[in-house]
Amino acid sequence: MEYRQLGRSGLKVSVLTMGTMTFGGKGGFAKVGDTDVAGARRQIDMCVEAGINLFDTADVYSAGLSEEIVGEIVEAKRDDLLIATKARFPMGPGPNDRGLSRHHIIRACEASLRRLRTDYIDLYQVHEWDGLTPLDETLEALDALVQSGKVRYVGASNYSGWHLMKALGIAERNHLPRFVSQQIHYTLQAREAEQELVPISIDQGLGILVWSPLAGGLLTGKYRRGQAEPSGRKLNQWTEPPVHDTEKLYDIVDTVVSIAEARGTSGAAVALSWLLGRPGVTSVIVGARTDEQLATNLKAAELTLSAEERARLDAVSQTPLAYPYWHQANTANDRLGPADLSLIGPHLKK
């Protein structure tokens, strides 16, 4: 297992992170998975044996049950593992049981600590943007948690580019904790993050953790052109991620499967390995309904794609440059930095 530095922090994390949204199966999260304590213990042991040291959860996953399961299993080996969790979404019916106010963040963190059976959270992440709470208030609350020793590092998730830069600017101006990472959606099927979020991460020194790196199963190879769709969600009902171009999705999957078959591996391993080789990516978050799926995903850490294989995947999944990037590619390509080139570089004529 390879370990990479998380942003500008001194923390080293495994290139694969275990995601625990499938733990618990309570409420709407039963659609994602319903792994019980015994199953979760097996899967966590599989991940530890493979060298994974970061485990990601959130208070909202199964209304806290995911955190409780993680806490029960990890308690005995807490000093050797890193726990990341998140807060922002509703955890009760009240008007202050959600959001990123000082009131909610501190209550949410203390509740997560109880469920996780730990004194501290290694990476505490704001789970989504809150446009009603001033960022100063949110960052000051996170600072209070860091100063009290309840949180070691802070990160963001699902922020836009301007949200992220505003937060980083306020943190610097007011000497508050700086986000060390952002958790984003980024796959062969959905490369929007390359427009702003990846360049920002490279320029500002943020680690990138990728959620749902297989696009909710779309990139595993089980959804193929001309074949009956497996049971579960239909492509026209997919909301995370939305499928805007079904034919392009099938083209991507065909290429993934072709490479996987030639290498004697799975489509999942190919899609995950592609992500691990992208600029700025620190770790991809893998989860699974079954032990077999998890074992397949773990193999991605051992797979290195060739330059030719990566070029095929890049070409079939590439998205056009949006403005102002196509203009920069045409008129400013003599003075582009590393962050710019992460997006624009592949579009420049050789």
N, C-alpha and C positions, 0 to 999 in steps of 0.2 A: 504494500500500500504506500502510495506517495503522500507526503504531507506538504501543504503549502501555507505560506504566511497569510493570515487573514488581514488584508488591507495593510495599513501602517502600524497595526498592533504587533506585539511580539508573539502572538498566539499562533501556533501551528495546528492546522486542522486537516483531517484526511480528505482526499479528493472526492470520496463518496461520503455523504452524510445520511444517516438513517432518518427518514421521515415517519412520524407515528400517527398520521391522521386516520389510519385504518384501525387504530387501537380503540376498543370500546363499543363502537357501533350503536351509539345512543342518538335518538332523534334522527334528523336528516342525514347525519354522518353514517348511518347504517348503509346508505347507498354506496359509500366509498369502501367500507369494510367493517367487520365486526370481530376483529381479533381479540380473544380473551386473554387473561393473564398468562395462562400456560403457553398459548401460542406466541404471545409477545415475548415471553422469556426465551423461547427457542430462537425467535428471530433476532433478538438482541444478542444472544450468545453467538449466533452465526456471524453477526456484524463485528462483534468484538474479536472473534477468532480471525476474521478477515482483515483486521487492523483499523476498522472504523473507530474514531474517537469522539465524533460529534453526533448528538442525537437531538433532533428538532421536533418540537411540539408547539402547542398553543393552548391558551386557556379555553378557547371556544370549541376545540375539538371534542366532540361528544360531551359538551357542557362540563368540561373539566375531567372527565373520566380518563381521557388519554394521559393527561398529566399524572393522575393518580396511579395508573398502571406503570408508567415510566418510573415514578418515584419508588414504587414498591420493588421493582426489579433492580434498579440502579443503585439503591441505597447502600448495598454492601460493597459496591465497587466505585462509589462516588468520586473518590480522589483521583481515579485513573481516567475518568470520562468527562466530557464537556456536555453541558445541557444548554440548549437554546430554546426559549419559548417566546410567546408574543402576547400582546394585549391591544385591544381597541374595539372589538366586536361586542355585541350585547351579551352580558352575563346575568341578566335579570330583567324584570319588567319596568324598572324605574327609569326616569329620564337621565339619571346620572350613572346608570349601570353600563355605559358604553362611552366610546370616544377617547380622547387623549387629554382630558383635563387633569390637573394635578390630583383632584379628588379621585378620579377613576384609576389613574395609573398607579398610584401608591396602593390603593385598595386591591387592585388586580394583582400587583406584584406580590403583596403579602399573602394573598389567597393562593397564588401559584406556588410560593415557597412552601406553604403547608401541604398542598397536594403532592408536590415533588419530594417532600421529606428532606429538604436541604436547607442550609443556611444562606446559600448564595446561588445566583443564576449566572452562568458564564457569559451568555449573550442574550440580552433582553431587547426584543425588537418591537417597534411600533408596527402593527400588522397592516395598517391601511391609513390613508390620508384622512385627517379630520379638518375640514375647512372652517369649522366654527370656533375651534380653540386656537388662540394665538400660539405660534411656534415657541415663543419665549417661555410660555407657561409649561408647555410639554417638555422642553429641554431642561428647564429648571427642575421639574419633577424627576426627570431621569438623573440629573445631577445629584439630587437628594438621595436617590437610591444608590448611586455609585459611592457617594461620600459615606453612606451608612454601612457600606460593605455588603449590601444585599445583591448588588449587580456588579459584575466585573467590566463588561463591555456593552455598548449599545449599538443597535443597528436599525435600519428601516426596511420596510417591505411594501411593495406596490406603490411607491411614490413615482410621480412624473419627474422629468428633468428639472423643471423649475421649482417643484416642491423640495427636491433634494438639495439643490444649490442654495435655496433660501435657508434651509435648515443648517447647512454647513457654514453659511455666512454668519448667521446669528450665533452659532456655537463659537466661532472664532472671535467675533466681536465681543461677546459676553463671557468668554473664557469658560464655556460649558462643555460637557463631554461631546466629542465629535463622533458621529456614526463611523464605525470601522467597516461596516458592510451594508449591502443591501440584498434582500432576497427578492428575486424577480422571476417572472415566467419568460423562458427563452428556450426555443427548440428549433429543429430543422423546419417545422411547420409554421412557427411563429417567431419571426426574427425582428419584430418591431423594436426590441430593446437595443438593437445595434445602432439605431438612429441617434439616441441621446444617452441612454442609461449606461451602456458599455463605455462610450468615450468619457463620460463623466467619471466613471469608476477608475479608468486608467489615469486620467488627468489628476483626480483628487485622491488617489490612493485608497480606494474602497475595495474590499473583497466582494466578490459576487457569489452568492449562493442561489442555485437555480431550483425553483419548485416545479413539480410536474414535468420533469425533463423528457418524458415520453408522451407528452401531450394527452394525458389521461388514457394512454393505451393506444392512441392512434398510430404511433410509430413502431409498434411491436411487430407488425406484419399480419395481424389478425384481421385488419380491414383492407381488403384488396378489391381492385377494380373487377367488376363482373362476377363477384362472388357474393353469396348471401351474407348479410351482416350478422355477426354473432349476437347472441342475446344481450340485452342491456341497452345503453343509449344508442339512438340512431344518429347518423351524421347530421341530419337536418334538425336535430334537437340538441346538438352540442353547444354548450354555452361557455365552457372553460376547457380549452380555448375555443372560440367560435371558428367554424370552418367556412371561410368565405369563398374558397375555390376548391371544389371537390376534386376536379381533374388534376390540379397541381398537387394536391395531397397524395393522390394515387401515384403520380409520377415520382414523388419523393419516396413513397413506401416501396415502389418497384426498385428503385436504386438501392435503398437500404437493404432490402431482401436479397438482391443480386450480390451485393458485397458480402452479406452475412453468409450466404450459401457458399460462396467461393472461399471464405475464410473458415468455414465449419463452425460458425458461432451463431448467435441469435441477432435478430433485428434490433432488439433492445440494447444489446451490448454495442452494436455499431452506432446507434443514435446517441447513446451516452458517451461513447468514446469521442465522437465528433465534438460534442459540447466541451469535453475536458481539454480539447486542443484549441478552443476558441480564445481570442485575446480577452484578458481580464477575468476569466472564470476561475474561481477558487475551488468550488466544490459543487457537486450536483446531489440533490436530495432524492434518494431512492426509497420507495416503500413498496409494499406488496400485500395482496390479499392472502397469498399462500407462501409456504416455505419454498416451493419450487420456483415461483416467480422471483422471490428474493435472491435465491441462489443464482438464477440467470442474470439478474441485474448486477450482482457483485462481480461477475466476470468482466465487466467493463473496465475495472481497474487494471486488468492484465492485458487489455487489447490496445495496441497502438496501430492506428490506421496509417497507410502509406500516403505519400503526397498525392499520388494519382487517385486514390480512393477519396481523399478529402476534397480534391478538385471536382470529382464527380458529384459529391454531395453538395458542395458549394454551388455548383452550376445549376443543379436541378431545383434548389431551394432559394436561390438568390432573389431578392426583392429590388425593385427599381429605387434609385436614390430619390428621396423627397427633396423639396426645396428647403433650405438653400444649398444642400449638399451637391446636387447636380451642377449648380452654378460654381461652387467651389472647385469641383472636379475639373471644370472647363477653364476656369480663370485663375485659380489660386493654387494649382497643384505644385508650384515651385517652392511653396513655403508651408507645407503641412507637417504638423507634429505627430508623434506616435498615437495620440488619442484620435486625431483626425483620420489618420491612415487606417485605424482599425475598421472604420466604416468605408472610407472613400478608396483606400488602396486597391481593393480587388476590382474596382470599376475603372481604374486608370489604364490607358492603353500602354502596352509594354513597348 
